[in-house]
């Protein structure tokens, strides 16, 4: 291994070389570098993330580029000047996009307005109070699903392992809250600063939990501590409470999301911050806690629906707080909840069937008696006639006091979803175990298409083509995750954070193991993988869960995971290796993406890992960033010799 000083110099020179080239392009106005190169240490497996801002009339040859300079892989995108202005000015303070820019470096700018926008918005000064409040809501909206799932796995399924894995996601969300509450902009690795701000809490739910036996007492203590943490910080929900007080009447989920989202900054897709993580579960959770009150109000799902359904509406009378909250450990013990949910489902299904615009309804949740509790929210997919105008694609409805999550698709859109999904995907698994509640269309009464038959577990077998696409994507993700785990192990010497990344890697490896056996991965894919390959998954995961994490243990796990990829690489990367072998010549990364067309595969990650391993050879080839560019940069090109004696 090279010394850290040599590696950092190599990366610095690579960025300087690329900047020198793009500065010669009159259509490129500025360059920004982010990621670990800008705010943390790089190491030998790091890549560089870069954004170029071009003239408004810029015509990029593609939206994303994989480049190479001085042996360093650089991932680059181009954005027009006006789009950059909207993006950086619209990034809510404390959001992911704000974090990215505030921890980036403006390498050069020949446009004074770009410099001004960057200096004003890409800063790490204290977060404005209003932005902080709404960002806290956004974070809790994305964290609560993992908390509810962890509670269900513990209280209902008695599965401490799965509950622990879900709690790791919860802890990261709470760490973002903690950092925001201390007026710091969160970065990706957010647990370390949270440990500084609140060591007692985060040691108990992260460090101590990571390094002890995962028994019922330990998981219960963690759940209690997390619920107490949120109960003590009810001010996180103050924008919702203030809004309900101001309205002086119940307001529906639709109104809450629209009114609280109005005037917010937008996310990277230009959507309101609550668009991807609506406040529905936040309000439902507050109602479960007894902090706000829930009633039902009528709503029409489509513009022409003659049959109304009901969605939750909420009001706040200020009489109930955390002290009135129910004990989460007792919630699931309600004896008749199974009968209540199924009766509500039957009633809601009858209502849907009366709507002439709804062609079919599919239940995508497991409502077996041993899999539901008082916090169960069943999921239903509704298929609508083509041409039906849909105001929202997803609603939370309520029937007889039971909340339901409903997704809406037109017939054509749903068919495209089925046709575009790979066998072995999450959608494949969900549909195979779903149930058609009713259908007025033969397409759905037989369950979809030849590859995805709703409610037919026998279709969980995976065809060869889809299997290899899924394997390549999963393996590519593992290589990226392992690179981060190795960085935290070798460079930062943080054993707990190394293991956190290993838990992400093992889930992708479990998907690989199940796919190798021609099965579709389920939500608890680790148990499937343990059944197929107990020796490996015990060694890298199950046997480590309850132990104090140390250097020897984690080095062995990293090495075994790496060896697993190497032993299976001919299968894992088969589509890519076959293409390179048949080509018999160097092929650029652009050539590879063009050849595979619509198959959304992570080729850049796969190629970079295979080149690091010496399985394929990496060269470079010139490419122009825009149709008008007079200068070129270098993108990687790859060559594969299947008869290489060193393989």
Backbone torsions as a table, in degrees:
resi	resn	phi	psi	omega
1	UNK	NA	140.3	177.5
2	UNK	-73.2	159.1	176.3
3	UNK	-68.8	156.4	-178.9
4	UNK	-63.1	-35.8	178.9
5	UNK	-63.6	-41.0	179.6
6	UNK	-65.7	-41.3	-179.3
7	UNK	-63.7	-46.2	-178.3
8	UNK	-64.6	-35.2	177.1
9	UNK	-67.1	-39.6	177.6
10	UNK	-59.5	-43.3	-179.1
11	UNK	-69.3	-40.7	178.9
12	UNK	-60.9	-44.4	179.5
13	UNK	-64.8	-37.7	179.8
14	UNK	-62.0	-44.9	179.9
15	UNK	-65.6	-42.5	179.5
16	UNK	-62.1	-39.9	-180.0
17	UNK	-64.5	-42.2	-179.7
18	UNK	-68.7	-42.0	179.5
19	UNK	-60.6	-40.9	179.4
20	UNK	-59.3	-37.0	-179.6
21	UNK	-73.2	-47.7	-174.1
22	UNK	-71.6	-23.5	177.2
23	UNK	-66.9	-19.1	178.3
24	UNK	-80.1	-10.9	-178.6
25	UNK	-89.2	114.8	-176.9
26	UNK	-65.4	-15.5	-179.7
27	UNK	-87.4	-7.7	177.8
28	UNK	-100.6	122.4	-175.5
29	UNK	-99.9	-27.4	-175.2
30	UNK	-160.3	160.7	177.3
31	UNK	-137.4	137.4	178.7
32	UNK	-126.5	134.6	175.7
33	UNK	-114.4	136.2	-179.2
34	UNK	-125.4	-161.9	177.0
35	UNK	70.1	-159.5	-173.1
36	UNK	-65.3	-27.2	178.7
37	UNK	-63.0	-34.7	-174.9
38	UNK	-83.3	-41.6	-170.6
39	UNK	-125.0	0.1	-178.8
40	UNK	-144.3	-172.2	-179.5
41	UNK	-85.3	135.2	169.9
42	UNK	-88.7	161.2	171.7
43	UNK	-143.5	-174.2	-166.6
44	UNK	-64.3	-19.4	179.3
45	UNK	-107.4	10.4	178.0
46	UNK	-74.5	154.8	166.8
47	UNK	-115.9	177.1	-178.5
48	UNK	-119.1	132.1	176.2
49	UNK	-103.0	128.0	-176.9
50	UNK	-138.4	144.3	175.4
51	UNK	-118.9	133.0	171.7
52	UNK	-107.6	136.7	174.6
53	UNK	-106.0	123.7	-176.9
54	UNK	-112.9	174.5	175.3
55	UNK	-60.5	157.4	-179.0
56	UNK	-60.6	-27.7	-178.8
57	UNK	-90.4	10.2	-176.6
58	UNK	-62.9	142.1	-179.6
59	UNK	-124.0	84.2	-179.3
60	UNK	-63.0	146.2	176.8
61	UNK	-73.0	-20.8	174.1
62	UNK	-160.1	165.7	-174.4
63	UNK	-83.0	-24.6	-176.5
64	UNK	-137.9	140.1	-178.4
65	UNK	-126.3	137.3	164.4
66	UNK	-102.6	118.8	-177.4
67	UNK	-120.2	170.6	176.1
68	UNK	-142.5	133.6	175.4
69	UNK	-142.1	130.6	175.3
70	UNK	55.0	33.7	179.5
71	UNK	78.2	7.4	-178.1
72	UNK	-109.2	132.4	177.2
73	UNK	-80.9	129.8	-178.2
74	UNK	-124.3	124.6	177.4
75	UNK	-101.6	122.0	-168.1
76	UNK	-132.5	140.8	172.4
77	UNK	-129.5	158.1	-178.6
78	UNK	-121.3	136.0	-179.9
79	UNK	-134.5	135.5	177.6
80	UNK	-64.8	158.0	-174.9
81	UNK	-56.5	-48.9	-178.1
82	UNK	-66.5	-36.7	177.7
83	UNK	-66.5	-37.0	176.4
84	UNK	-63.9	-40.8	179.0
85	UNK	-59.7	-46.2	179.5
86	UNK	-63.7	-39.0	-176.5
87	UNK	-68.3	-48.9	-174.1
88	UNK	-76.3	-34.0	178.0
89	UNK	-76.9	-25.3	-178.9
90	UNK	-89.1	-6.2	-178.9
91	UNK	-71.7	117.5	179.2
92	UNK	-63.5	135.5	179.4
93	UNK	-59.0	130.4	-178.4
94	UNK	93.0	-9.5	-179.3
95	UNK	-78.5	173.0	178.8
96	UNK	-58.1	-45.6	-176.5
97	UNK	-66.0	-39.8	176.6
98	UNK	-63.2	-41.7	178.8
99	UNK	-61.0	-43.1	-179.4
100	UNK	-59.8	-50.8	-177.1
101	UNK	-69.6	-37.7	-176.9
102	UNK	-69.7	-19.6	177.7
103	UNK	-107.8	17.7	178.9
104	UNK	-100.5	179.7	177.5
105	UNK	-132.2	126.8	174.1
106	UNK	-80.1	111.0	-174.0
107	UNK	-77.1	-39.8	174.6
108	UNK	-162.8	158.6	174.2
109	UNK	-153.9	130.6	174.0
110	UNK	-110.8	25.1	176.4
111	UNK	-132.7	116.9	-174.8
112	UNK	-62.9	-33.0	-178.8
113	UNK	-68.6	-36.7	176.8
114	UNK	-62.8	-44.2	177.2
115	UNK	-59.3	-41.5	-178.8
116	UNK	-66.6	-45.7	179.2
117	UNK	-61.7	-41.4	-178.1
118	UNK	-66.5	-47.8	-178.2
119	UNK	-61.6	-35.7	-176.6
120	UNK	-76.1	-38.3	-170.2
121	UNK	-106.1	-24.3	-178.2
122	UNK	-98.1	63.0	-178.5
123	UNK	-126.9	164.8	-178.3
124	UNK	-109.9	22.7	177.9
125	UNK	-66.8	169.6	179.5
126	UNK	-52.1	139.8	-178.7
127	UNK	-76.8	136.8	176.7
128	UNK	-59.3	146.1	-172.7
129	UNK	-62.3	-41.2	-179.2
130	UNK	-66.2	-46.5	178.5
131	UNK	-61.4	-39.4	-179.8
132	UNK	-62.8	-43.5	-179.1
133	UNK	-59.9	-45.1	-177.7
134	UNK	-74.3	-31.1	175.9
135	UNK	-68.7	-36.8	174.7
136	UNK	-59.6	-42.6	177.1
137	UNK	-63.0	-41.8	179.4
138	UNK	-62.1	-41.4	179.6
139	UNK	-66.6	-44.7	-178.6
140	UNK	-66.9	-31.8	177.2
141	UNK	-63.2	-34.5	179.6
142	UNK	-85.9	-13.2	-177.4
143	UNK	-94.4	-35.4	-175.1
144	UNK	-59.7	-37.2	177.6
145	UNK	-56.2	-39.5	178.8
146	UNK	-68.6	-35.8	179.3
147	UNK	-67.8	-45.7	179.5
148	UNK	-62.5	-39.3	178.9
149	UNK	-66.6	-40.8	177.8
150	UNK	-61.6	-41.8	178.1
151	UNK	-63.2	-43.6	-179.8
152	UNK	-62.5	-45.6	-179.3
153	UNK	-61.2	-34.0	-178.6
154	UNK	-80.2	-52.5	-173.5
155	UNK	-76.7	-36.9	-173.0
156	UNK	-98.4	-50.9	-176.0
157	UNK	-89.9	-7.2	179.7
158	UNK	54.4	38.3	-175.6
159	UNK	-111.3	92.6	-177.2
160	UNK	-67.6	-35.0	-177.7
161	UNK	-65.3	-50.5	-179.8
162	UNK	-65.7	-36.4	176.6
163	UNK	-61.7	-42.4	178.4
164	UNK	-60.6	-45.6	-179.0
165	UNK	-62.8	-38.6	177.3
166	UNK	-69.4	-34.3	178.1
167	UNK	-64.8	-29.0	176.2
168	UNK	-61.7	-37.8	175.5
169	UNK	-67.0	-39.1	179.1
170	UNK	-62.0	-44.8	-177.4
171	UNK	-60.9	-38.5	178.8
172	UNK	-66.3	-38.1	175.7
173	UNK	-64.2	-43.3	178.6
174	UNK	-66.0	-32.4	176.7
175	UNK	-64.5	-38.6	175.3
176	UNK	-62.4	-41.7	177.3
177	UNK	-59.4	-46.5	-176.5
178	UNK	-61.7	-42.7	-179.6
179	UNK	-66.1	-43.3	177.6
180	UNK	-62.6	-40.3	-179.9
181	UNK	-63.9	-22.3	177.2
182	UNK	-99.4	19.8	173.9
183	UNK	59.8	32.0	174.7
184	UNK	-113.0	146.1	179.2
185	UNK	-83.0	120.6	-177.3
186	UNK	-67.0	143.8	170.4
187	UNK	-108.5	-179.3	-176.4
188	UNK	-60.4	-48.8	179.7
189	UNK	-88.5	85.1	-167.0
190	UNK	-96.6	-12.6	-175.4
191	UNK	-69.0	-35.5	-177.8
192	UNK	-60.1	-49.6	176.9
193	UNK	-66.3	-32.4	177.8
194	UNK	-63.5	-36.5	176.9
195	UNK	-62.8	-33.8	178.3
196	UNK	-70.4	-41.0	-175.9
197	UNK	-75.2	-36.8	-175.0
198	UNK	-139.8	69.8	-173.0
199	UNK	-62.4	-39.0	-176.8
200	UNK	-61.1	-49.5	-177.3
201	UNK	-67.1	-49.8	-173.6
202	UNK	-74.6	-24.6	170.6
203	UNK	-66.8	-38.5	-177.0
204	UNK	-70.5	-40.0	-175.0
205	UNK	-98.5	-3.4	179.6
206	UNK	-126.9	-71.0	-174.7
207	UNK	-61.5	-53.2	-178.8
208	UNK	-66.1	-41.1	-179.9
209	UNK	-64.5	-37.2	-179.3
210	UNK	-63.6	-30.2	-167.6
211	UNK	-114.5	25.6	179.3
212	UNK	-135.1	173.4	177.2
213	UNK	-66.6	135.5	-178.3
214	UNK	-91.4	77.1	179.0
215	UNK	-103.6	179.5	-175.1
216	UNK	-61.5	-41.5	-178.6
217	UNK	-63.4	-43.3	-177.4
218	UNK	-65.1	-45.9	-179.4
219	UNK	-66.7	-40.4	177.5
220	UNK	-61.0	-42.3	179.1
221	UNK	-62.5	-40.2	179.7
222	UNK	-65.5	-44.4	178.6
223	UNK	-62.6	-42.2	178.6
224	UNK	-62.5	-43.3	-179.4
225	UNK	-64.1	-40.1	-179.3
226	UNK	-67.6	-43.9	178.5
227	UNK	-64.8	-37.7	177.3
228	UNK	-65.7	-39.1	178.1
229	UNK	-57.6	-45.4	-179.3
230	UNK	-72.9	-37.1	178.0
231	UNK	-60.9	-36.2	-179.2
232	UNK	-75.2	-11.1	-176.6
233	UNK	-123.1	45.8	179.5
234	UNK	-60.7	-19.6	178.9
235	UNK	-63.0	-16.9	174.6
236	UNK	-57.6	-33.9	-175.8
237	UNK	-93.2	10.5	-173.1
238	UNK	-59.3	-37.9	177.7
239	UNK	-57.7	-36.9	177.9
240	UNK	-68.2	-47.0	-178.5
241	UNK	-63.3	-43.2	178.9
242	UNK	-61.6	-41.6	179.8
243	UNK	-62.4	-45.4	-179.0
244	UNK	-66.8	-37.4	176.4
245	UNK	-63.0	-43.8	-177.9
246	UNK	-64.7	-36.9	-176.4
247	UNK	-73.4	-29.6	177.1
248	UNK	60.4	21.6	178.2
249	UNK	-161.5	157.8	179.5
250	UNK	-59.0	141.2	177.0
251	UNK	-126.7	136.1	-176.5
252	UNK	-75.4	166.6	174.4
253	UNK	-56.4	-42.8	-179.4
254	UNK	-58.3	-44.6	-179.8
255	UNK	-68.7	-41.4	-180.0
256	UNK	-60.2	-48.2	-178.6
257	UNK	-65.6	-39.5	-178.6
258	UNK	-70.8	-47.2	-174.7
259	UNK	-72.8	-42.6	179.2
260	UNK	-73.2	-26.1	178.2
261	UNK	-81.8	-17.8	-178.2
262	UNK	-67.0	125.8	179.2
263	UNK	88.6	-3.9	177.1
264	UNK	-72.5	162.5	170.6
265	UNK	-68.9	165.6	-177.2
266	UNK	-106.2	161.9	178.6
267	UNK	-89.6	-169.7	-174.2
268	UNK	-65.3	-20.4	177.6
269	UNK	-93.4	4.1	-179.0
270	UNK	80.3	15.4	-179.7
271	UNK	-100.1	154.5	174.8
272	UNK	-56.1	148.4	-173.9
273	UNK	-57.1	-31.2	-177.6
274	UNK	-87.5	1.3	-175.8
275	UNK	-65.0	-44.1	-177.9
276	UNK	-83.4	-30.6	178.5
277	UNK	-123.4	80.2	-177.9
278	UNK	-64.6	164.9	-176.5
279	UNK	-84.5	8.0	-175.1
280	UNK	-56.3	-50.9	-177.5
281	UNK	-71.0	-31.1	176.9
282	UNK	-60.9	-46.9	179.7
283	UNK	-66.5	-40.5	178.1
284	UNK	-61.8	-40.2	-180.0
285	UNK	-66.0	-40.7	176.8
286	UNK	-63.8	-34.5	176.6
287	UNK	-70.1	-41.3	175.5
288	UNK	-58.4	-38.2	-179.8
289	UNK	-73.9	-13.4	-177.2
290	UNK	81.6	15.6	-177.9
291	UNK	-83.9	-36.4	173.5
292	UNK	-125.8	164.9	-177.8
293	UNK	-103.3	145.8	-178.4
294	UNK	-116.2	134.1	171.7
295	UNK	-132.3	-179.2	-179.9
296	UNK	-119.1	143.5	177.9
297	UNK	-137.3	145.4	-175.4
298	UNK	-70.8	149.2	177.3
299	UNK	-151.6	150.3	174.6
300	UNK	-105.7	130.8	-175.5
301	UNK	-73.1	-30.0	179.4
302	UNK	-127.0	166.7	-176.4
303	UNK	-62.7	-28.8	-174.9
304	UNK	-112.9	8.1	-179.7
305	UNK	-59.9	134.0	176.8
306	UNK	-96.0	-12.6	-175.5
307	UNK	-110.8	111.9	179.3
308	UNK	-78.8	152.4	168.7
309	UNK	-118.1	-176.1	-178.8
310	UNK	-122.8	141.3	174.0
311	UNK	-119.9	157.0	-179.4
312	UNK	-65.5	145.0	170.9
313	UNK	-132.0	152.2	-171.1
314	UNK	-131.7	149.2	170.6
315	UNK	-141.2	160.5	-176.8
316	UNK	-127.0	121.9	179.2
317	UNK	-108.2	0.4	175.2
318	UNK	72.9	9.1	-176.1
319	UNK	-96.1	-14.0	-176.1
320	UNK	-125.2	134.3	176.8
321	UNK	-131.8	-158.5	-177.8
322	UNK	-60.4	-30.2	-179.3
323	UNK	-64.8	-22.1	178.7
324	UNK	-94.3	2.3	-178.3
325	UNK	-69.3	148.7	178.8
326	UNK	-82.3	154.9	179.0
327	UNK	-72.8	118.8	-177.0
328	UNK	-58.5	-32.7	-176.9
329	UNK	-68.9	-14.9	-178.7
330	UNK	-102.8	-12.1	-171.3
331	UNK	-59.6	-40.4	-171.4
332	UNK	-76.7	-4.6	-172.0
333	UNK	-88.4	7.9	178.2
334	UNK	-68.6	119.8	-169.1
335	UNK	-66.9	-35.9	-170.4
336	UNK	-99.8	14.5	-176.9
337	UNK	-63.7	-34.3	179.6
338	UNK	-61.3	-47.4	179.8
339	UNK	-65.3	-38.9	-180.0
340	UNK	-62.7	-45.2	-178.3
341	UNK	-64.3	-43.5	-177.8
342	UNK	-70.2	-35.1	176.0
343	UNK	-66.0	-42.1	177.5
344	UNK	-63.7	-39.3	178.6
345	UNK	-62.4	-43.6	179.1
346	UNK	-62.6	-42.6	-178.9
347	UNK	-65.6	-42.9	-179.8
348	UNK	-67.1	-38.0	178.1
349	UNK	-61.6	-42.6	178.0
350	UNK	-60.2	-40.6	179.1
351	UNK	-64.6	-45.9	178.7
352	UNK	-58.6	-41.6	-174.3
353	UNK	-66.7	-24.8	178.2
354	UNK	-74.0	-18.5	-177.0
355	UNK	-80.9	117.0	-175.8
356	UNK	-65.4	-17.6	-178.4
357	UNK	-88.8	-9.1	179.7
358	UNK	-97.9	118.5	-178.1
359	UNK	-86.9	-33.1	-176.0
360	UNK	-159.0	155.6	175.2
361	UNK	-132.2	131.5	-176.8
362	UNK	-124.3	123.5	175.5
363	UNK	-83.4	121.1	-176.7
364	UNK	-110.6	16.6	178.2
365	UNK	-114.9	151.2	175.0
366	UNK	-88.3	108.6	-177.0
367	UNK	-106.7	31.6	174.0
368	UNK	-63.3	153.1	-173.1
369	UNK	-59.7	-31.7	-178.3
370	UNK	-90.2	11.7	-176.7
371	UNK	-128.3	13.4	-179.5
372	UNK	-130.0	158.9	177.2
373	UNK	-155.1	-172.9	-172.7
374	UNK	-66.5	-21.0	178.5
375	UNK	-96.3	10.6	177.5
376	UNK	-67.5	131.7	173.7
377	UNK	-120.5	99.3	-179.5
378	UNK	-64.1	147.1	178.3
379	UNK	-107.4	134.5	179.0
380	UNK	-130.4	136.7	172.9
381	UNK	-105.1	127.3	177.5
382	UNK	-107.5	133.1	177.7
383	UNK	-105.7	122.5	-175.6
384	UNK	-108.0	158.1	176.6
385	UNK	-58.5	145.6	175.4
386	UNK	-61.1	140.4	-178.6
387	UNK	91.0	-7.9	179.1
388	UNK	-68.9	130.7	179.5
389	UNK	-83.3	123.2	-177.0
390	UNK	-112.6	125.2	178.7
391	UNK	-75.2	-43.3	178.2
392	UNK	-133.3	152.6	179.5
393	UNK	-89.7	-10.8	-178.0
394	UNK	-147.7	136.8	179.1
395	UNK	-133.4	152.0	162.4
396	UNK	-103.3	122.8	178.5
397	UNK	-109.9	170.9	177.7
398	UNK	-139.7	136.5	179.9
399	UNK	-139.8	119.7	-179.3
400	UNK	53.4	37.0	178.6
401	UNK	82.5	-2.8	-179.5
402	UNK	-99.5	125.2	177.7
403	UNK	-78.4	142.3	176.2
404	UNK	-129.3	142.3	174.7
405	UNK	-103.3	125.4	-173.6
406	UNK	-123.8	126.6	175.6
407	UNK	-106.9	139.4	-175.6
408	UNK	-115.7	132.1	174.7
409	UNK	-135.0	142.8	165.7
410	UNK	-74.0	162.3	-177.7
411	UNK	-57.3	-44.9	-178.8
412	UNK	-65.7	-42.1	-179.7
413	UNK	-65.6	-38.3	-179.9
414	UNK	-67.9	-38.3	178.2
415	UNK	-65.1	-38.9	175.9
416	UNK	-62.4	-38.7	178.4
417	UNK	-60.9	-44.3	179.6
418	UNK	-66.1	-45.4	-176.8
419	UNK	-66.6	-29.9	-177.1
420	UNK	-89.0	-12.6	-176.9
421	UNK	-82.4	145.0	178.5
422	UNK	-86.2	143.6	168.1
423	UNK	-61.5	140.6	-177.3
424	UNK	91.9	-2.6	179.3
425	UNK	-81.8	171.3	176.9
426	UNK	-61.0	-40.3	178.7
427	UNK	-60.7	-41.7	178.5
428	UNK	-58.1	-46.6	-179.8
429	UNK	-63.5	-43.8	-178.5
430	UNK	-63.3	-46.8	-176.5
431	UNK	-66.0	-36.7	-178.2
432	UNK	-63.8	-26.8	-177.9
433	UNK	-108.6	14.9	179.7
434	UNK	-91.2	177.6	-178.6
435	UNK	-138.5	129.5	175.6
436	UNK	-75.2	117.0	-179.5
437	UNK	-77.7	-39.1	170.9
438	UNK	-163.6	160.5	177.1
439	UNK	-151.6	133.4	173.6
440	UNK	-105.0	10.6	-173.3
441	UNK	-136.3	131.1	-176.1
442	UNK	-63.2	-26.5	179.5
443	UNK	-58.5	-37.4	-175.5
444	UNK	-97.1	-22.7	178.0
445	UNK	-68.3	-26.8	175.0
446	UNK	-94.9	0.9	168.4
447	UNK	101.0	7.3	175.6
448	UNK	125.0	-106.3	178.2
449	UNK	-140.1	-172.6	-174.0
450	UNK	-62.6	-30.9	-177.0
451	UNK	-87.4	-27.3	-173.6
452	UNK	-131.0	91.0	178.0
453	UNK	-98.6	112.7	-176.5
454	UNK	-61.8	131.1	176.0
455	UNK	78.4	16.2	-179.1
456	UNK	-119.4	93.2	-178.6
457	UNK	-60.5	-20.0	-179.2
458	UNK	-67.3	-18.3	-179.0
459	UNK	-85.4	10.5	179.1
460	UNK	-76.0	-7.7	172.7
461	UNK	-65.7	148.7	-173.0
462	UNK	-114.6	129.8	177.2
463	UNK	-70.0	159.5	-173.1
464	UNK	-61.3	-45.8	-175.3
465	UNK	-64.3	-48.3	-179.9
466	UNK	-66.1	-35.7	179.8
467	UNK	-60.7	-44.8	-177.1
468	UNK	-69.8	-32.9	174.9
469	UNK	-65.1	-45.1	178.6
470	UNK	-64.2	-40.4	179.9
471	UNK	-63.3	-43.2	-179.2
472	UNK	-63.1	-43.2	179.4
473	UNK	-65.0	-45.2	-179.4
474	UNK	-63.3	-43.9	-179.7
475	UNK	-64.2	-38.8	178.5
476	UNK	-63.2	-41.7	177.7
477	UNK	-63.3	-40.1	179.0
478	UNK	-61.1	-43.2	-178.9
479	UNK	-60.4	-40.0	179.6
480	UNK	-68.4	-41.5	-179.9
481	UNK	-66.4	-43.9	-179.7
482	UNK	-63.3	-34.8	178.0
483	UNK	-61.6	-39.0	177.5
484	UNK	-70.1	-41.3	177.9
485	UNK	-60.9	-42.7	-179.9
486	UNK	-65.5	-35.2	178.0
487	UNK	-63.6	-45.3	179.7
488	UNK	-69.1	-26.1	178.7
489	UNK	-79.9	-53.6	-173.0
490	UNK	-80.4	-40.2	-170.7
491	UNK	-94.7	-43.9	-174.2
492	UNK	-101.0	-12.0	173.2
493	UNK	57.3	38.9	179.1
494	UNK	-109.0	101.6	-173.8
495	UNK	-70.1	-37.5	-179.2
496	UNK	-66.0	-44.0	-178.7
497	UNK	-71.5	-31.0	172.6
498	UNK	-59.4	-45.8	-179.3
499	UNK	-67.2	-34.7	176.9
500	UNK	-57.7	-46.0	177.4
501	UNK	-65.9	-33.3	178.1
502	UNK	-64.8	-32.5	177.3
503	UNK	-65.3	-33.5	175.3
504	UNK	-69.0	-42.1	-179.0
505	UNK	-64.4	-40.9	-175.3
506	UNK	-67.5	-29.4	177.9
507	UNK	-68.4	-38.2	176.0
508	UNK	-71.1	-37.8	176.1
509	UNK	-63.8	-36.2	176.8
510	UNK	-64.4	-39.9	174.9
511	UNK	-59.4	-42.5	179.4
512	UNK	-61.1	-47.5	-177.8
513	UNK	-59.8	-42.7	-179.1
514	UNK	-68.1	-41.9	177.8
515	UNK	-64.2	-36.5	177.3
516	UNK	-60.9	-23.6	176.8
517	UNK	-97.7	18.6	175.2
518	UNK	60.4	30.1	177.1
519	UNK	-111.7	159.5	175.5
520	UNK	-88.6	125.8	177.9
521	UNK	-63.2	135.4	175.6
522	UNK	-97.5	-177.8	-178.0
523	UNK	-63.3	-40.3	177.6
524	UNK	-96.5	61.4	-171.9
525	UNK	-65.9	-25.1	-178.2
526	UNK	-62.0	-37.3	179.1
527	UNK	-67.0	-36.7	174.7
528	UNK	-61.5	-45.0	-178.4
529	UNK	-65.9	-39.5	178.3
530	UNK	-61.6	-34.2	178.5
531	UNK	-69.3	-34.6	-178.2
532	UNK	-82.5	-37.4	-173.2
533	UNK	-141.3	68.8	-174.4
534	UNK	-63.6	-34.4	-175.4
535	UNK	-64.2	-44.3	-178.6
536	UNK	-71.5	-49.1	-174.2
537	UNK	-74.1	-23.8	169.7
538	UNK	-69.4	-42.1	-175.6
539	UNK	-67.1	-38.2	-174.8
540	UNK	-97.7	-6.1	-175.5
541	UNK	-144.8	-70.1	-170.3
542	UNK	-57.4	-42.6	-178.2
543	UNK	-72.8	-14.2	-178.2
544	UNK	-95.4	-19.2	-170.3
545	UNK	-53.9	-47.4	-171.1
546	UNK	-93.1	7.1	-174.2
547	UNK	-105.2	156.8	171.0
548	UNK	-65.5	126.6	-175.4
549	UNK	-78.2	126.1	178.9
550	UNK	-131.2	172.6	-173.3
551	UNK	-63.0	-44.2	-177.6
552	UNK	-62.9	-46.0	-178.6
553	UNK	-60.4	-46.2	-175.6
554	UNK	-75.1	-33.0	175.4
555	UNK	-62.3	-44.0	178.7
556	UNK	-61.2	-42.7	-179.6
557	UNK	-64.4	-43.7	178.4
558	UNK	-61.2	-43.3	-179.1
559	UNK	-66.0	-39.9	-180.0
560	UNK	-68.8	-37.1	176.8
561	UNK	-65.2	-42.8	178.2
562	UNK	-62.4	-42.1	179.0
563	UNK	-64.3	-37.1	178.7
564	UNK	-60.0	-44.3	178.1
565	UNK	-64.2	-43.1	-179.3
566	UNK	-63.6	-41.3	-178.2
567	UNK	-66.7	-26.7	-176.2
568	UNK	-110.8	11.4	-169.2
569	UNK	-64.4	-33.1	179.9
570	UNK	-63.0	-31.9	177.5
571	UNK	-84.0	-43.5	-175.1
572	UNK	-63.4	-38.9	-175.2
573	UNK	-110.5	26.9	-174.3
574	UNK	-55.9	-48.0	-178.7
575	UNK	-58.4	-40.7	-179.0
576	UNK	-69.9	-48.5	-178.1
577	UNK	-64.8	-38.3	178.0
578	UNK	-62.1	-43.3	-179.8
579	UNK	-63.6	-45.7	-179.2
580	UNK	-65.4	-38.4	179.7
581	UNK	-66.9	-44.2	-179.3
582	UNK	-66.8	-30.6	179.2
583	UNK	-66.6	-38.4	179.0
584	UNK	68.3	14.3	-177.8
585	UNK	-152.5	174.7	176.3
586	UNK	-66.5	140.8	176.3
587	UNK	-131.7	128.9	-179.9
588	UNK	-72.9	165.6	177.8
589	UNK	-64.5	-32.5	175.5
590	UNK	-65.0	-42.6	176.6
591	UNK	-56.7	-41.6	-176.8
592	UNK	-65.2	-46.8	-179.8
593	UNK	-64.3	-38.9	179.7
594	UNK	-64.9	-41.5	-178.6
595	UNK	-61.2	-42.4	-176.3
596	UNK	-87.5	-4.0	170.1
597	UNK	53.9	-121.4	-172.6
598	UNK	-77.4	-2.0	-179.5
599	UNK	-78.3	110.3	-174.4
600	UNK	-79.0	86.5	-177.2
601	UNK	-117.8	149.2	-174.7
602	UNK	-85.9	65.9	-173.7
603	UNK	-67.0	-34.8	-176.5
604	UNK	-64.1	-40.0	178.3
605	UNK	-67.5	-41.9	-179.7
606	UNK	-62.2	-46.5	-177.9
607	UNK	-65.0	-40.9	-178.5
608	UNK	-63.5	-41.0	180.0
609	UNK	-69.1	-44.2	-179.9
610	UNK	-63.5	-35.0	177.3
611	UNK	-69.2	-40.3	177.0
612	UNK	-60.8	-34.4	-179.4
613	UNK	-81.6	-8.8	-178.9
614	UNK	79.8	11.6	179.3
615	UNK	-74.5	-40.4	173.6
616	UNK	-121.0	156.5	179.1
617	UNK	-97.4	139.0	-179.8
618	UNK	-107.0	130.0	174.4
619	UNK	-122.2	-161.7	175.4
620	UNK	-143.2	154.5	-179.3
621	UNK	-144.3	145.3	-177.2
622	UNK	-71.0	145.7	175.1
623	UNK	-146.9	145.2	177.6
624	UNK	-95.7	136.1	-177.5
625	UNK	-74.9	-32.7	179.5
626	UNK	-130.9	164.5	-179.5
627	UNK	-68.4	-18.4	-178.5
628	UNK	-105.9	1.3	-176.5
629	UNK	-63.4	139.5	176.1
630	UNK	-99.9	-10.5	178.0
631	UNK	-119.8	162.1	-178.9
632	UNK	-123.9	159.9	172.9
633	UNK	-119.5	-179.0	-175.8
634	UNK	-111.2	128.8	170.7
635	UNK	-109.6	154.5	-178.3
636	UNK	-70.7	145.5	172.6
637	UNK	-127.4	148.5	-171.2
638	UNK	-130.3	147.8	178.6
639	UNK	-133.3	137.1	-179.2
640	UNK	-126.7	125.8	174.7
641	UNK	-112.0	105.3	-176.9
642	UNK	-65.2	-18.4	-179.4
643	UNK	-95.6	11.1	178.3
644	UNK	-57.2	117.6	-176.8
645	UNK	-67.2	-13.8	-179.1
646	UNK	-85.3	-9.3	-179.4
647	UNK	-68.6	NA	NA
